[in-house]
Amino acid sequence: MAFDVWPGQPYDQGQNASYVYLIATDEAELRAAWDGLAVGAEVRQPLGPSAWSPLAGQLRDEFGVVWAFDMPQQQS
């Protein structure tokens, strides 16, 4: 999924133009994508548990693309 800036954030074509949102149900797959993109990146939210997800994080890669990572809660 891709989207523009979060509500309340200023739009900046060079910094906050858009986000790529990666949702995965496999933790190893999500961590592998994070590890690959984290090289040379600015980590904005470290990958870890959050209020809405057992595994979430956000980074700006070396090319300036902002990536948001999320793993959905397990359904019981």
N, C-alpha and C positions, 0 to 999 in steps of 0.2 A: 504494500500500500504506500502511497505517497500523498503528502499534504503540505499546505503552506504553514506559516508560523502559528504557534499556539496563541490563543486569545491573550491579550495584554502584552505580548512581545512586539517590539518594533520590527517592522519589515526592513531588512537590509539586504539588498540584492547580492552583496558580496559575502554576507555572513549568515543570514537567516532567511534565505530565499525559499527553501523547501526542505522537507524531511523525507527520508526513506524509512519506512516502518517495517521491520522484519518480525514476523510472528512465527514461532516454531513450537512444535509439540515435543520435539526430541532435544533434550538438554545438551547432549554431545554435539549435535548439529549446530545449535545456537552458539555454544561456546567456541566451536571451530570457526564460525563466521566472525564472531567477536575478535578472536585471537588474530585472525588474518587482517581484519580492518584496523585493529588497534595499533599496529606498527606505524609509528610516526604520527599518531592521531592525538587530538586533545580529548581526553576523557571528560565528559560533562556530567555523567552520572555513572559511577562504577557498576559493573555487572554484578547483581546480587538481588536478594529478596527486596520486594517493595510492598507498599500497602495494597497494591492491586494484582501483584504477580509474584510467583515464587522465584522468578528470574527476570530481571529487567535492567536496562542500562541505556546510555546514550553517549555517542561520541561524534566528533567532527574529524573525518578522515584526512589524510595528507593532501587531498585535493579540494577540501572545503565542504564536502558533502556531509550533512548531518544525518546520522543513522540512529534510529530508536529501535531497541530490541525488546521483545516481550515473549513470555511463555504463559499461555493461559492457565488459570487454576484448574486443577483436576476436578472433574465432575464426579459426585458420589452417587 
